[in-house]
C-alpha cells in the first residue's frame, strides 16, 4: 500500500510538464483564433490626458528654412493630433513612414513625432530621405518621455483629441489594416468636433 502512493506522486510529477504545455497551447490557440488584433495592446493612457512633457526640437530639422519646433504637452490641445514615436535605426519605422506621409495630407490632423534615443544627424537624414510628416519633433534622448507615455517599443502611435485626451493606441508599424482603422477613428473625432 505504501508503494502505490509514491508511484502516483511520481506519475503526477512526470505528467506536470505535459499538462502545463497543453494548457499553454490552449491559451495560444484561443488567442490565435479569437480574431483579436494583438497589435492593439492596452494602454493606461486611453481616456486620460497626455502626460506633461517638454521636449527640445531636433536641432537642424527645418521646414521652408525654419526650425521645426520641439514638442510639449500643451501643443496637443485644440487640435486632433497623432503622436508617433520613431527612430532612424528602427526598420519598422521606415516601413510605416509612407502611411504617415499619406496621413499628413489630411490638413485637419496634426502629426507630431517623438524621436527616440537617436542621433540628431541620423534622424535628420531619415526624415530628409523619406519625407517629414511631422509639424513638430521632440527629442527623447534618454527615453524618459517614452516611459511616461507607456510606450512598449517603437514605432508606436497615439491618437489624441482636441482636449489632450488619448483616444487610441497603435503598437508597431501602421500597415494597410491599421491605416484604415486609424483613418476611420480620425474621421469620427473630426465629426465630433
C-alpha positions as a LaTeX table, in Angstrom:
\begin{tabular}{lrrr}
\hline
Residue & $x$ (\AA) & $y$ (\AA) & $z$ (\AA) \\
\hline
Unk1 & 0.00 & 0.00 & 0.00 \\
Unk2 & 2.83 & 2.39 & 0.71 \\
Unk3 & 4.28 & 1.70 & $-2.78$ \\
Unk4 & 1.09 & 2.89 & $-4.56$ \\
Unk5 & 1.26 & 6.42 & $-3.15$ \\
Unk6 & 4.85 & 7.24 & $-4.23$ \\
Unk7 & 4.26 & 5.92 & $-7.75$ \\
Unk8 & 1.08 & 8.06 & $-8.09$ \\
Unk9 & 3.04 & 11.14 & $-6.98$ \\
Unk10 & 5.89 & 10.22 & $-9.32$ \\
Unk11 & 3.42 & 9.80 & $-12.20$ \\
Unk12 & 1.85 & 13.18 & $-11.42$ \\
Unk13 & 5.29 & 14.86 & $-11.36$ \\
Unk14 & 6.19 & 13.30 & $-14.68$ \\
Unk15 & 2.88 & 14.41 & $-16.23$ \\
Unk16 & 3.05 & 18.00 & $-14.87$ \\
Unk17 & 5.17 & 19.41 & $-17.73$ \\
Unk18 & 2.85 & 17.81 & $-20.30$ \\
Unk19 & $-0.21$ & 19.26 & $-18.56$ \\
Unk20 & 1.40 & 22.73 & $-18.41$ \\
Unk21 & 2.36 & 22.54 & $-22.10$ \\
Unk22 & $-1.22$ & 21.57 & $-23.01$ \\
Unk23 & $-2.63$ & 24.50 & $-21.01$ \\
Unk24 & $-0.27$ & 26.98 & $-22.66$ \\
Unk25 & $-1.01$ & 25.57 & $-26.10$ \\
Unk26 & $-4.75$ & 26.01 & $-25.43$ \\
Unk27 & $-4.26$ & 29.65 & $-24.38$ \\
Unk28 & $-2.21$ & 30.39 & $-27.52$ \\
Unk29 & $-4.72$ & 28.62 & $-29.74$ \\
Unk30 & $-7.68$ & 30.57 & $-28.35$ \\
Unk31 & $-5.76$ & 33.84 & $-28.74$ \\
Unk32 & $-4.92$ & 32.94 & $-32.33$ \\
Unk33 & $-8.49$ & 32.09 & $-33.36$ \\
Unk34 & $-10.15$ & 34.88 & $-31.36$ \\
Unk35 & $-9.61$ & 37.36 & $-34.21$ \\
Unk36 & $-8.41$ & 39.99 & $-31.74$ \\
Unk37 & $-5.74$ & 42.33 & $-33.09$ \\
Unk38 & $-2.70$ & 41.53 & $-30.97$ \\
Unk39 & $-1.02$ & 44.79 & $-32.00$ \\
Unk40 & $-3.60$ & 46.75 & $-30.01$ \\
Unk41 & $-2.09$ & 46.44 & $-26.58$ \\
Unk42 & $-3.94$ & 48.07 & $-23.74$ \\
Unk43 & $-2.73$ & 51.45 & $-22.59$ \\
Unk44 & $-3.30$ & 53.04 & $-19.22$ \\
Unk45 & $-3.49$ & 56.39 & $-21.04$ \\
Unk46 & $-6.58$ & 55.62 & $-23.14$ \\
Unk47 & $-9.28$ & 58.05 & $-21.99$ \\
Unk48 & $-6.78$ & 60.09 & $-19.94$ \\
Unk49 & $-4.86$ & 63.31 & $-20.57$ \\
Unk50 & $-1.44$ & 63.11 & $-22.17$ \\
Unk51 & 1.41 & 63.21 & $-19.67$ \\
Unk52 & 3.08 & 66.56 & $-19.01$ \\
Unk53 & 6.29 & 66.79 & $-21.02$ \\
Unk54 & 8.50 & 69.32 & $-22.81$ \\
Unk55 & 10.93 & 68.03 & $-25.44$ \\
Unk56 & 13.60 & 70.03 & $-27.22$ \\
Unk57 & 13.47 & 70.29 & $-31.02$ \\
Unk58 & 15.55 & 68.11 & $-33.34$ \\
Unk59 & 18.33 & 70.63 & $-34.00$ \\
Unk60 & 18.80 & 71.47 & $-37.65$ \\
Unk61 & 15.49 & 69.98 & $-38.83$ \\
Unk62 & 13.88 & 72.64 & $-40.98$ \\
Unk63 & 10.69 & 73.18 & $-42.98$ \\
Unk64 & 10.82 & 76.02 & $-45.52$ \\
Unk65 & 14.01 & 77.29 & $-43.89$ \\
Unk66 & 12.53 & 77.47 & $-40.38$ \\
Unk67 & 13.49 & 75.22 & $-37.47$ \\
Unk68 & 10.84 & 72.58 & $-36.77$ \\
Unk69 & 9.72 & 73.24 & $-33.19$ \\
Unk70 & 10.06 & 70.81 & $-30.31$ \\
Unk71 & 7.07 & 69.19 & $-28.65$ \\
Unk72 & 5.34 & 69.72 & $-25.33$ \\
Unk73 & 2.04 & 68.58 & $-23.88$ \\
Unk74 & 0.33 & 71.95 & $-24.48$ \\
Unk75 & 0.96 & 71.52 & $-28.23$ \\
Unk76 & $-1.59$ & 68.69 & $-28.24$ \\
Unk77 & $-4.55$ & 70.87 & $-27.27$ \\
Unk78 & $-7.21$ & 72.38 & $-29.57$ \\
Unk79 & $-6.48$ & 70.01 & $-32.48$ \\
Unk80 & $-6.62$ & 66.32 & $-33.25$ \\
Unk81 & $-3.08$ & 65.00 & $-33.09$ \\
Unk82 & $-1.28$ & 61.84 & $-34.00$ \\
Unk83 & 1.79 & 61.30 & $-31.81$ \\
Unk84 & 4.30 & 58.93 & $-33.40$ \\
Unk85 & 7.45 & 57.67 & $-31.72$ \\
Unk86 & 10.22 & 56.86 & $-34.19$ \\
Unk87 & 13.97 & 56.45 & $-34.67$ \\
Unk88 & 16.24 & 56.28 & $-37.67$ \\
Unk89 & 17.62 & 52.91 & $-36.54$ \\
Unk90 & 14.11 & 51.38 & $-36.42$ \\
Unk91 & 13.34 & 49.28 & $-39.53$ \\
Unk92 & 9.56 & 49.12 & $-38.81$ \\
Unk93 & 9.57 & 52.95 & $-38.56$ \\
Unk94 & 10.88 & 53.05 & $-42.11$ \\
Unk95 & 8.18 & 50.58 & $-43.20$ \\
Unk96 & 5.33 & 52.67 & $-41.74$ \\
Unk97 & 6.64 & 56.03 & $-42.95$ \\
Unk98 & 4.64 & 56.08 & $-46.23$ \\
Unk99 & 1.44 & 55.68 & $-44.17$ \\
Unk100 & 2.41 & 58.68 & $-42.03$ \\
Unk101 & 3.15 & 60.73 & $-45.16$ \\
Unk102 & $-0.31$ & 59.80 & $-46.51$ \\
Unk103 & $-1.98$ & 60.75 & $-43.20$ \\
Unk104 & $-0.13$ & 64.09 & $-43.25$ \\
Unk105 & $-2.11$ & 65.01 & $-46.38$ \\
Unk106 & $-5.17$ & 65.47 & $-44.11$ \\
Unk107 & $-4.71$ & 69.09 & $-43.01$ \\
Unk108 & $-7.29$ & 68.65 & $-40.22$ \\
Unk109 & $-4.90$ & 66.23 & $-38.48$ \\
Unk110 & $-1.66$ & 67.31 & $-36.84$ \\
Unk111 & 1.11 & 64.71 & $-36.86$ \\
Unk112 & 3.92 & 65.16 & $-34.35$ \\
Unk113 & 6.93 & 62.99 & $-33.68$ \\
Unk114 & 8.96 & 61.90 & $-30.70$ \\
Unk115 & 12.46 & 60.97 & $-31.82$ \\
Unk116 & 13.54 & 58.16 & $-29.51$ \\
Unk117 & 17.15 & 57.56 & $-28.40$ \\
Unk118 & 18.54 & 58.65 & $-31.74$ \\
Unk119 & 21.46 & 60.64 & $-33.08$ \\
Unk120 & 20.35 & 64.02 & $-34.44$ \\
Unk121 & 22.23 & 63.65 & $-37.72$ \\
Unk122 & 20.72 & 60.21 & $-38.35$ \\
Unk123 & 17.19 & 61.41 & $-37.54$ \\
Unk124 & 17.54 & 64.40 & $-39.89$ \\
Unk125 & 18.85 & 62.12 & $-42.66$ \\
Unk126 & 15.97 & 59.67 & $-42.07$ \\
Unk127 & 13.37 & 62.45 & $-42.44$ \\
Unk128 & 15.28 & 64.08 & $-45.29$ \\
Unk129 & 15.27 & 60.82 & $-47.25$ \\
Unk130 & 11.71 & 59.64 & $-46.53$ \\
Unk131 & 9.97 & 62.99 & $-46.05$ \\
Unk132 & 8.82 & 64.76 & $-42.92$ \\
Unk133 & 5.17 & 64.23 & $-41.96$ \\
Unk134 & 5.68 & 65.95 & $-38.57$ \\
Unk135 & 4.79 & 69.55 & $-37.78$ \\
Unk136 & 6.78 & 69.21 & $-34.54$ \\
Unk137 & 9.53 & 66.81 & $-33.47$ \\
Unk138 & 10.63 & 66.46 & $-29.86$ \\
Unk139 & 13.84 & 64.64 & $-28.97$ \\
Unk140 & 13.67 & 61.98 & $-26.24$ \\
Unk141 & 17.36 & 61.07 & $-25.98$ \\
Unk142 & 17.11 & 59.19 & $-22.68$ \\
Unk143 & 13.70 & 57.59 & $-23.30$ \\
Unk144 & 12.12 & 59.11 & $-20.19$ \\
Unk145 & 9.14 & 60.63 & $-22.02$ \\
Unk146 & 8.51 & 57.33 & $-23.81$ \\
Unk147 & 8.24 & 55.66 & $-20.40$ \\
Unk148 & 5.76 & 58.31 & $-19.21$ \\
Unk149 & 3.69 & 57.70 & $-22.35$ \\
Unk150 & 3.71 & 53.96 & $-21.65$ \\
Unk151 & 5.36 & 53.04 & $-24.94$ \\
Unk152 & 6.32 & 49.36 & $-25.24$ \\
Unk153 & 8.70 & 49.86 & $-28.14$ \\
Unk154 & 8.85 & 51.64 & $-31.43$ \\
Unk155 & 7.14 & 52.54 & $-33.59$ \\
Unk156 & 4.02 & 53.36 & $-31.63$ \\
Unk157 & 1.34 & 55.90 & $-32.40$ \\
Unk158 & $-1.33$ & 57.55 & $-30.27$ \\
Unk159 & $-4.37$ & 59.50 & $-31.38$ \\
Unk160 & $-5.09$ & 62.50 & $-29.14$ \\
Unk161 & $-8.31$ & 64.53 & $-29.23$ \\
Unk162 & $-8.70$ & 68.32 & $-29.03$ \\
Unk163 & $-8.79$ & 68.23 & $-25.23$ \\
Unk164 & $-5.47$ & 66.39 & $-25.00$ \\
Unk165 & $-7.10$ & 63.05 & $-24.18$ \\
Unk166 & $-5.56$ & 59.87 & $-25.61$ \\
Unk167 & $-8.21$ & 58.06 & $-27.68$ \\
Unk168 & $-6.38$ & 55.26 & $-29.49$ \\
Unk169 & $-3.01$ & 53.50 & $-29.50$ \\
Unk170 & $-1.27$ & 51.56 & $-32.26$ \\
Unk171 & 1.65 & 49.32 & $-31.43$ \\
Unk172 & 4.04 & 48.51 & $-34.24$ \\
Unk173 & 4.11 & 49.88 & $-37.76$ \\
Unk174 & 0.97 & 51.26 & $-39.36$ \\
Unk175 & 0.09 & 48.78 & $-42.10$ \\
Unk176 & $-2.88$ & 48.95 & $-44.51$ \\
Unk177 & $-5.36$ & 47.48 & $-41.99$ \\
Unk178 & $-4.24$ & 49.79 & $-39.16$ \\
Unk179 & $-4.17$ & 52.74 & $-41.57$ \\
Unk180 & $-7.83$ & 52.23 & $-42.47$ \\
Unk181 & $-8.89$ & 51.77 & $-38.83$ \\
Unk182 & $-6.96$ & 54.89 & $-37.84$ \\
Unk183 & $-8.44$ & 56.89 & $-40.72$ \\
Unk184 & $-11.95$ & 55.97 & $-39.52$ \\
Unk185 & $-11.13$ & 56.94 & $-35.92$ \\
Unk186 & $-9.72$ & 60.30 & $-37.09$ \\
Unk187 & $-12.88$ & 60.97 & $-39.14$ \\
Unk188 & $-15.04$ & 60.10 & $-36.12$ \\
Unk189 & $-13.10$ & 62.53 & $-33.92$ \\
Unk190 & $-13.29$ & 65.24 & $-36.57$ \\
Unk191 & $-17.05$ & 64.76 & $-36.81$ \\
Unk192 & $-17.38$ & 65.17 & $-33.03$ \\
Unk193 & $-15.54$ & 68.50 & $-33.01$ \\
\hline
\end{tabular}
